[in-house]
């Protein structure tokens, strides 16, 4: 064991692999522990291996995320071997935790979610990991208590996404590799890493890798909810086109799966006429109202006069304005102003029916609300929105049940924490979410 590597005092060896050895060392100048990865002597003079080793440092410095192991320093030993000074993950590896068997379900989902977020950072930096596995997932406690922060490490096989279609060498670890990684020139993209995350989650839930069984996690472990089965199986699809399209999309799906299941929202069904008389208006970008375009928009107000929305004329055929129960989105139960306007209100809550329209309901403490998930749809990245004194988040769900039907789930809040929940259902390729949001009016409390 070396006594020092560069200016760092070596304490002990903490890991070793085919290409490198990792040492725990004391950075006496900064009074902190670090991990030092040293390239093995038999590879140090192989130009391609050395270049890959040094490339790992470049990738980690470029990404520079708290979700990834960080590189603090690089150097070279007197014998010519390069080394990297990195974050010391004092909580061990996921592989070590799995030695005791499957993890608690909630813990497994949370770890997978954190891995997916970390890998999304890599992908945003233009890099595929290509070798995600439990021994490359670390935990760092630092000064915090608990299970530790998840870090993704060992980017020795990482490659630029831009060059993924030209990979000619099979690389990865059996049990976690996507099928296309077994084919030289198989055309890799970010979905290869999605497969590996799914494989690790499968193992965390069941204690075995998916390569050893075709069963769903719930068949191997009672208590795994069906919605989590669907997330895992989609990540593990043999055909990359059927997987989650990105690590971020997988993270969003895991986030939804981790939430407690909620009863479906039940809308009031008092229809106020098949052809409601409304004032024709158009919601414009400034939040003001203008004359309708050729399509035309109509403004609808609920029975209490507290809430109104503007919708396309083709949606404004039926209205129910008897209010709603905010408990449907996790707020305290009660009765509050709300309305549904749609081409067919009676079909609004019926799965598979395609009637465009809008639900809008007022609620207190709207930041605490949780919009419903649509598990048969593909979720786009969330985005923030600010309009006319209201701010909040838009969730967009598309390709529902393989059709052109989409849902936009919007939670908006004003300064008083009073706000409005919107569900916009659309059945064509045109997304009118922003126009609908700009047409929302909360009336009262000084608002017009």
N, C-alpha and C positions, 0 to 999 in steps of 0.2 A: 504494500500500500504506500503510495507517495505521501510524504508529510505535507507537501505544499503543491498546489497547482497555481502557477502565477503568484499573485499576492494572497491567495486564499489558503487557509489552513485546513487540511483535509481531516475529517472526523472518522468517516467510515464509508464503505461501499453500500449503496442502497439499491443498485440494480445493474443488470448486465444483459446484453443481447448479442446477436450475431455480429452487429456492426459497431457497438459502442458500450462503454461502461459508464455508469453514473455514480458520482461520489457526492456525499454530503460534506459541505465545507462551511467554514465560518468566515464571513466577510468582516474582519476585525475593524476595518475602517468605518463601516456603516453599522456594525453591531447587529448583524442579521445572518440567518442561515440561507445558503444558496445550494442549488444542485448544479454540479458541473458534469457535463456530458463530454466524454473524451472518445474520439474515434479509435477503434481497435487498430493495433499495430499492423496486422496483416492486411488492412484495407487502406491505411494512411497514404500509401503510394499508388493507389488506383485512382487515376484522375477523375473517372466518372463518379465513383463512390465519394470521393473527397468533395467534388462539386455539389453532389446531392446533400451532403452534410452541411456545407456552408450555405446552401440555398435555404435550408430549414431556418437558419438564423435570419436571413433576409425576409422570408415570408412572415415570420413572427414579428419582426420589427415593423414591417409594413402594415400588418393588421393591427398590432398594438392594442389589444383588447383585454379587459379584465377576465374575459371568458376563456382566454387562451393562455398557455404558459408563456411568460415573457422572457426575452433574452436581454440580459443586462450588460454582457461583455463577451468578447471573443478573444481568443489568443492561440498560441502555439507552444507546445512543450519543446524542450531542447532537442528531443529526438525527431521533431517535425510533425508530431500528431496535433491536429487542431482540436480545440475544445470550445464549448459554449457554456457560459454562466447563465443559469436560468432560475426561474421561480422554484423554490423548494415546496412541494406539495406535502405538507405534514400529515395529511389525513389518509395517505395511502391511495390505492387504486380501486377501481370498480371490480377488477378481477379478484382482488383480495376479499372484498365484501361478498362476492358471489361464492366464495369457497364455503361459506356457511349455508348456502342454499338460496332460494328465492327471497326477494326483498318484500316488505309490505307493499301492497298495491299502490297506495298513495305516494310512497317514497319512490317507487320505480317510475311512476309517471312523471314525478317532479324532476328526477334525474334525467330522464329521457328528454323532457322539455328543455332543461338547461343545456344538454348536449346539442340539441337541435338549434338552439339560439346561438351557441358557440360556432357551430358549423355554418350557420347562416352568415356570421361575420366573415368566415373564410371565403365563402362563396361571393360575398359582396366585394372582397378583395381580389376576386378573379382566380381563386385557387380551389382545386379539389383535394380532399385529404387522401382518399383511396385506401386507407388502412385503419379505419375506425374499428376499435375493438376494446373490450373492457380494460386491458392493461394500458391503453392509451387515454383512459379517462381517469383523471386524478381529482383528489379532494384537498382543498386548502383551508385550514381553520384560521390561521393567522391569529388575530386577537379576538375572534368571534367564537361563540359557543355553537353547539348544534352539530349537524351532519357535515358541515363544511361547504365551501363554494366549489362548484364543479369547474374543472379546467380540462380542456382538450389539449393533448400533447402529441409528440412524436410525429412530426411532419416529414419524416425522411422520404416517404413515397409521394408526397404532395406534388401536384403538377398544375401548370397553368390551364384554366378551363379553355382558353382560346385554342390550345393545342390538343384538347382531349380526343378529338376524332382521329388523331394520328398516332395514338399510343400503340406501340407494337410489341411491348413486353407485358406478359401477365404479371400483375402485382397485386398483393393484398393478402388477407388471411382467410383460409377456408372456414366456413361457418358464418362469416360476416360479409364476404364478398358478394356483390351483385352478380347474377348470371353473366351479364355482358362483360364483366371483368375477366372471365375465363377465356374470352375470345380475343386474341391479339387484333388490334384495329377494330374492336367492337363498337367504337363510337360512344365513349363515356361522356356523361355530363353530371350535373349536380344530383341527379336521381340515383346514381350509384352510392353516394354517401347517405341518401335517404334510406336506401335498403339496409345499410349497415346499422343505422340508428334503430330501425325497426327490429333487426335481429337482436340487438342488445336489449331492447325493451322486452322482446319475447323471452329472452334468457332471464332477465330480472324478474319477470312474472312467473316463469315456469321452472327455472333451474336448468333448462336445456336450450341448446341452439335450435333454430327452426330447421336446420339441415337434417336433424335427426327425427323429425316428425312433420306431418302435414296437418295436424290438428290445430284448431284455434286455441288461444290461451285459456279460454273459459272451460274448454273440455279437459284441460290438464290441471286446472286449478279453480275450484269453486270460489265464487265471489268476484271473479273478473267480470265487469259489466259488459253486455253485448256491444255498447257503443265503443268500448276500448278494443274489443275484438276487431271491429271494423277499421279502426285507425291502424292497428298493427298489420292486419292483412293487406290493407291498401299499400302500406309502406313496403311490404314484402312481395308485391306482385312480380311475377317473372318478367312480364312485359313492362319496360320502363314507362311507356305511355299511360299505363293504368295506375302508376304510383302517384303519391303526392308530388306535385310538380317542383317543389323546392323544400329545403330544410325549414324555411320560414313557414310555409304552408303546413308542414307537419307539426311545427311548434304550435301554431294556432289551433289545429285539430286536437292536440294533446291538452291544450289549455281548456278547450271546450269539454273534452272528455273528463277532465278533472273536476268540473263543476258539478254540484249535486243535481240530480235529475229533477226537473220541474214539471208540474202538471201542465198540459197544453193550455194556451190562452183561450178562454171562451169569451167570444164577443157577444154583446147584446144583439138580439135579432128583431127589434121593432123597426120594420121598414116603413119609412115615411113617404111612400109614394114612388111609383115607377119612373116618374119624370119630375125631378125636383126643380122648382124655380130658383135660379141662382143668378148672381150678377157676373157677367162675363168679364174676366180680367186675365192678365198675363203677369206671372211673377218674373221680375227682371233682376239682373245682377246686383243692382243697388239695394234691393229690398223694397223699392217703390213699386207702384202698380201702373201698368200701361194698358193700352187697348189691346185686344186679343189679336194674335196672328191668324193666318189662314186656318190653323188647327183649332185655335180657341181654347181658353182655359176658363173654368168656373170656380167661383169662391163659395165654400160651404161653411156654415157656422153651426155649432152644436146647439142643443135646445136651451142651454143656460146662457148662451151668448158669451161664454168665457174663452172659446177657442174656435179658430177658423183656419182652413187650409185652402189652397188653390190647386186644382187638378185639371188634367186635360178633359175636354168636353166629352170625349168618348168613354171616359171612366165614370162620368157624373150622371148615372142613370138611376141609382138607388142609394138611399141614405138611411142609416140607423144612428140615432143621436142620443141614446138613452144612457150614456156614460159607460164606465168600466171600473174594474177592481184592480188597483195598482199592484196588488199581491201577485198578479200575473208576471211581473218582472222583478219580484223580490222585495217590493216596498211594503209598508204596513197595509194590511187589508182595510178596505173601505169602499166608498163610492165617490168617484171623481168625474169631472166632465170628460167626455170622450165621444168619438164618432167613427163610423166606418162609411166611406163613400166608395162605391164600386159599380162595375157594370152588372154584377149579380151578388148582392150582399149575402143571400142565403147560402152561397157556395164559399164564402170567405174563409171559413175555418175547416173546409173539407179538403183533405189531402188529395192531390192529383187534379183538382179543379183549377182551371186557368181563367180566372176573372181578375183583370187588373184593378188596382185601387189602392186606397190608403187607409190605414188606421192611425188615429191620433188621440192621445190621452194625456191629460195633465196629471202631474204627481209632485209631491213634496220630497225633498232630499233626493232629487233625481241622480246625483253622482253615485248613489248606492245601488242604483238599478242594474239589473243584469238582463240584457236582451236575449231572447231565445235563440237556440242554435238550430240550424237546418242541416241535419246529418246526411241528407241525400243530395246535397249541393256542394259546390267547391267554393271555399271561402277565400276571397281576395284579402290582401293586407289591409288592416284597419287604417283609417285616416282621420285626422282632426278637422273640424270645421267650425268656423265662426261666422255668424250672420245676424245682423239686426239685434245685437245685445245678447244673443244666445251663443253658447259654445258647447262643443261636445264631440262625440265620436261617431263615425259611420262605419258599420260593418256591411260588407257587400257579399252576397251569396249568389252564385251563378250556376248555370247548367244543372238546375235541379231535376233529379230523376232523368237526366240525360236529355232534357228539353231546353227550350229557350227561356223558360220561366226563371225569374230571379227575384231575390228579396233584398231590400236594403233595410237594415235595422239601425235606427238613429236615436241616440239619447242626447237631448239638448238641455242645457241648464242656464238660468239667468243668475245674476249676482245673489239673489235671495235663496238660491238652491232650489227654488221652484223650477219646474221644467216641463218638458213634453217628450213623450216617447212616440216615435213614428215607426210604422212598418209599411214599406212601400212594396207592393207586389206588381211586377211587370212581366209581360208575356211576349215581348219582342226584343229585338237587338238594341233598341234605343234606351239609353239610361237617362231618365229624367229626375234622378234623385236630387241633384242640387237645385233644380228648378222648384221641386216640391218643397224642399227645406226653406228656400227663400220666400215661399208663399205662406209660411206658418205665421199665425198671429196669436199671441197670448193677450187677452183683453182683460183689463183691470190691473190693479197694483201699479197704476201709472203708465201701463202699456196701452198702445193703440190697438 
